[in-house]
């Protein structure tokens, strides 16, 4: 699979000449062992200073996304695998929620998300019965729409075989379920990172031609919808273990891993644009 992927250094001026948006996953794409290193943060600032609109597209929770839109050099952030976008407009931070996430909420007016939370709690119990050591992620308290089950962020690390079993249990309960490099995320509603990205860029940013305007960075299977749609996409090198099971790999591959791979891709984009 990796032999078919183009090295990021082969990105050409003709391909990158119309870019306006740099979209990126966060965990293990921008981070290494959970930290955003100095070179990565500097690369985000260089992109902003050169006029690119940087938009993280992540499975991380609403609480994290509120901090990111306020403190990082980004103009928007897609959170909880596409449930919402926090974005800057007219000097304010605003929220755009995916219609399918709103529709998945229950009819109870005082607490419309109660039904979803109850279903996700039952899923977690089922997962813990089937996969010893599975537990909700430490950031679960900051989530609105989804359940994050930790298999590889904090010890004990369970591995990809356990992640696949967790995904299977979640799907058996009728939930959407995606595997990232650290969590299995489960939610109700017909949306994902790609559908929200397309809605936001067309409805809020007025973009008509996305495929030549967007470059996306990712590292794991939950980035596949983005890789499938955006030909200008790059996997950082630590995506390699996931590639055999991916039907839609990225268009390019960085030679370096984690945030260093993101910096490598940004350097190439800035070289030619």
C-alpha positions as CSV (number, residue, x, y, z in Angstrom):
1,X,0.0,0.0,0.0
2,X,2.7,2.5,1.0
3,X,4.5,1.9,-2.3
4,X,1.6,3.4,-4.1
5,X,1.5,6.6,-2.0
6,X,3.4,9.6,-3.3
7,X,6.0,11.2,-1.1
8,X,4.9,14.6,0.1
9,X,7.9,16.1,-1.6
10,X,6.2,15.3,-4.9
11,X,3.4,17.7,-4.3
12,X,3.6,20.1,-7.2
13,X,2.9,23.8,-7.7
14,X,0.1,22.9,-10.1
15,X,-1.6,20.8,-7.4
16,X,-1.1,23.2,-4.5
17,X,-1.5,26.5,-6.3
18,X,-5.2,27.1,-5.3
19,X,-5.0,26.0,-1.7
20,X,-6.7,28.1,0.9
21,X,-7.6,25.7,3.7
22,X,-5.3,23.4,5.7
23,X,-7.3,20.9,7.6
24,X,-5.7,18.5,10.1
25,X,-6.4,15.8,12.6
26,X,-4.9,16.5,16.0
27,X,-3.9,13.3,18.0
28,X,-0.7,11.7,16.6
29,X,-0.9,14.0,13.6
30,X,0.0,17.3,15.3
31,X,1.0,15.6,18.6
32,X,3.6,13.2,19.8
33,X,2.8,11.4,23.1
34,X,-0.1,13.8,23.5
35,X,2.0,17.0,23.2
36,X,2.0,19.7,20.5
37,X,5.7,20.4,20.1
38,X,7.1,23.8,19.4
39,X,7.8,23.1,15.7
40,X,4.2,22.1,15.1
41,X,2.8,25.2,16.8
42,X,5.2,27.3,14.8
43,X,4.0,25.7,11.6
44,X,0.4,26.5,12.5
45,X,1.4,30.2,13.0
46,X,3.3,30.3,9.7
47,X,0.3,29.0,7.9
48,X,-1.9,31.6,9.5
49,X,0.6,34.4,8.7
50,X,0.7,33.3,5.0
51,X,-3.1,33.6,4.8
52,X,-4.2,30.0,5.1
53,X,-7.3,29.1,7.1
54,X,-6.3,26.3,9.5
55,X,-9.1,24.0,10.7
56,X,-8.4,21.1,13.0
57,X,-10.8,18.2,12.3
58,X,-10.8,16.0,15.4
59,X,-12.6,13.4,17.5
60,X,-11.7,15.4,20.6
61,X,-14.6,16.8,22.7
62,X,-16.4,20.1,22.8
63,X,-14.5,21.3,25.9
64,X,-11.2,20.9,24.1
65,X,-12.5,22.5,21.0
66,X,-13.6,25.6,22.9
67,X,-10.1,26.0,24.1
68,X,-8.6,25.4,20.7
69,X,-10.7,28.0,18.9
70,X,-9.8,30.5,21.6
71,X,-6.1,29.8,22.0
72,X,-4.7,28.2,18.8
73,X,-4.0,30.1,15.5
74,X,-7.0,28.6,13.8
75,X,-10.2,29.9,12.3
76,X,-12.4,26.9,13.0
77,X,-12.3,23.5,14.6
78,X,-14.5,20.5,13.8
79,X,-15.1,18.4,16.9
80,X,-16.4,15.1,18.1
81,X,-16.0,13.5,14.6
82,X,-18.2,16.1,12.9
83,X,-21.0,16.8,15.4
84,X,-20.2,20.6,15.4
85,X,-17.8,23.3,14.3
86,X,-16.7,26.2,16.5
87,X,-15.6,29.1,14.3
88,X,-14.7,32.7,14.3
89,X,-16.9,35.2,12.5
90,X,-17.2,39.0,12.9
91,X,-15.1,38.9,16.0
92,X,-17.2,36.3,17.7
93,X,-16.9,32.5,18.3
94,X,-19.9,30.8,16.9
95,X,-21.2,27.2,16.7
96,X,-22.5,25.3,13.7
97,X,-24.1,21.9,14.6
98,X,-24.5,19.1,12.1
99,X,-28.3,18.7,11.4
100,X,-28.0,14.9,11.9
101,X,-26.5,15.4,15.3
102,X,-29.5,17.6,16.2
103,X,-31.9,15.1,14.8
104,X,-30.4,12.3,16.9
105,X,-31.3,14.1,20.1
106,X,-34.4,12.9,21.9
107,X,-37.7,14.8,22.2
108,X,-37.2,15.7,25.9
109,X,-37.1,19.6,25.8
110,X,-35.3,20.1,29.1
111,X,-32.5,17.7,28.3
112,X,-32.7,16.6,24.6
113,X,-29.4,14.7,24.8
114,X,-30.4,12.5,27.7
115,X,-31.5,9.7,25.4
116,X,-28.2,9.7,23.6
117,X,-26.2,9.7,26.8
118,X,-28.3,6.8,28.2
119,X,-27.7,4.8,25.0
120,X,-24.0,5.5,25.1
121,X,-23.7,4.5,28.7
122,X,-25.3,1.1,27.8
123,X,-22.8,0.7,25.0
124,X,-19.9,1.4,27.3
125,X,-21.2,-1.4,29.7
126,X,-21.5,-3.8,26.8
127,X,-18.0,-3.0,25.6
128,X,-16.5,-3.4,29.0
129,X,-18.2,-6.9,29.2
130,X,-16.7,-8.0,25.9
131,X,-13.3,-6.2,26.1
132,X,-11.4,-6.4,29.4
133,X,-9.6,-3.2,30.2
134,X,-11.8,-1.0,28.0
135,X,-12.8,2.3,29.6
136,X,-14.2,5.7,28.7
137,X,-11.5,8.2,27.8
138,X,-10.4,10.8,30.4
139,X,-11.9,13.6,28.3
140,X,-15.4,12.0,28.3
141,X,-16.6,14.6,30.8
142,X,-16.1,17.3,28.2
143,X,-18.1,15.6,25.4
144,X,-21.6,16.4,24.2
145,X,-22.6,14.0,21.4
146,X,-20.3,11.0,21.6
147,X,-18.6,8.3,23.6
148,X,-14.8,7.9,23.5
149,X,-13.5,4.5,24.5
150,X,-9.8,4.5,25.3
151,X,-7.7,1.7,23.9
152,X,-4.4,3.4,23.4
153,X,-4.1,6.8,25.0
154,X,-3.5,5.8,28.7
155,X,-2.3,2.5,30.1
156,X,-3.3,-0.3,29.9
157,X,-2.9,0.0,26.1
158,X,-5.1,-2.7,24.4
159,X,-4.0,-2.7,20.8
160,X,-5.7,-2.6,17.4
161,X,-7.4,-6.1,17.8
162,X,-9.2,-4.8,20.9
163,X,-10.1,-1.6,19.1
164,X,-11.7,-3.6,16.3
165,X,-13.7,-5.6,18.8
166,X,-14.8,-2.4,20.5
167,X,-15.9,-1.0,17.2
168,X,-17.9,-4.2,16.4
169,X,-19.8,-4.0,19.8
170,X,-20.6,-0.3,19.2
171,X,-21.9,-1.0,15.7
172,X,-24.0,-3.9,17.0
173,X,-25.9,-1.3,19.2
174,X,-26.6,0.8,16.1
175,X,-24.0,3.4,16.6
176,X,-21.5,4.9,14.2
177,X,-18.0,3.9,15.4
178,X,-14.6,5.0,14.2
179,X,-11.1,3.9,15.3
180,X,-8.5,6.7,15.8
181,X,-5.0,6.1,16.9
182,X,-6.0,6.3,20.6
183,X,-9.9,6.0,20.9
184,X,-12.9,4.3,19.4
185,X,-15.5,7.0,19.1
186,X,-19.2,6.0,19.0
187,X,-22.2,8.3,18.3
188,X,-25.7,8.3,16.9
189,X,-26.5,10.2,13.7
190,X,-25.5,10.1,10.1
191,X,-22.5,12.3,10.1
192,X,-18.7,12.2,10.2
193,X,-15.7,14.4,9.8
194,X,-16.1,14.7,6.0
195,X,-19.9,15.5,5.9
196,X,-19.4,18.3,8.5
197,X,-16.4,19.7,6.7
198,X,-18.2,19.9,3.4
199,X,-21.3,21.5,5.1
200,X,-19.3,24.1,6.9
201,X,-17.1,25.1,4.0
202,X,-20.0,25.4,1.6
203,X,-22.6,26.8,3.9
204,X,-20.5,29.1,6.1
205,X,-17.5,29.8,4.0
206,X,-19.2,29.9,0.6
207,X,-16.7,27.5,-1.0
208,X,-17.7,26.0,-4.3
209,X,-14.6,24.0,-5.3
210,X,-13.3,22.1,-2.3
211,X,-11.0,19.5,-3.8
212,X,-8.5,22.0,-5.1
213,X,-8.8,24.4,-2.1
214,X,-8.3,22.0,0.8
215,X,-5.3,20.0,2.0
216,X,-5.8,17.5,4.8
217,X,-3.4,15.8,7.2
218,X,-4.2,12.6,9.1
219,X,-2.9,9.5,10.7
220,X,-5.6,6.8,11.3
221,X,-8.7,5.0,10.0
222,X,-11.1,7.6,11.3
223,X,-9.5,10.0,8.8
224,X,-10.5,7.7,5.8
225,X,-13.6,9.7,4.8
226,X,-11.4,12.8,4.5
227,X,-8.7,10.9,2.5
228,X,-11.4,9.5,0.2
229,X,-12.7,12.9,-0.8
230,X,-9.7,15.2,-0.8
231,X,-7.0,14.1,-3.3
232,X,-4.7,16.6,-1.6
233,X,-4.2,14.8,1.6
234,X,-1.2,13.5,3.5
235,X,-0.7,10.8,6.1
236,X,2.1,11.3,8.6
237,X,4.4,8.3,8.7
238,X,2.9,6.6,11.7
239,X,-0.2,5.9,9.6
240,X,1.7,2.9,8.1
241,X,0.4,0.2,10.5
242,X,-3.2,1.2,9.6
243,X,-2.7,1.2,5.8
244,X,-3.2,-2.5,5.1
245,X,-6.8,-2.2,6.4
246,X,-7.6,1.1,4.8
247,X,-9.7,1.2,1.5
248,X,-9.0,5.0,1.1
249,X,-5.4,5.9,1.9
250,X,-4.1,9.5,1.7
251,X,-2.8,10.9,-1.5
252,X,0.6,11.6,-0.1
253,X,2.8,10.2,2.7
254,X,5.3,12.1,4.9
255,X,8.6,10.5,5.6
256,X,8.4,11.7,9.2
257,X,6.0,10.7,12.0
258,X,3.6,12.5,14.2
259,X,3.9,16.3,14.3
260,X,7.3,16.2,12.5
261,X,5.4,14.7,9.5
262,X,2.9,17.6,9.7
263,X,5.7,20.1,9.7
264,X,7.3,18.3,6.7
265,X,4.1,18.7,4.8
266,X,3.6,22.3,5.7
267,X,7.2,23.1,4.7
268,X,6.5,21.7,1.3
269,X,3.2,23.6,0.9
270,X,4.9,26.9,1.9
271,X,7.8,26.2,-0.5
272,X,5.5,26.2,-3.5
273,X,2.8,28.6,-2.5
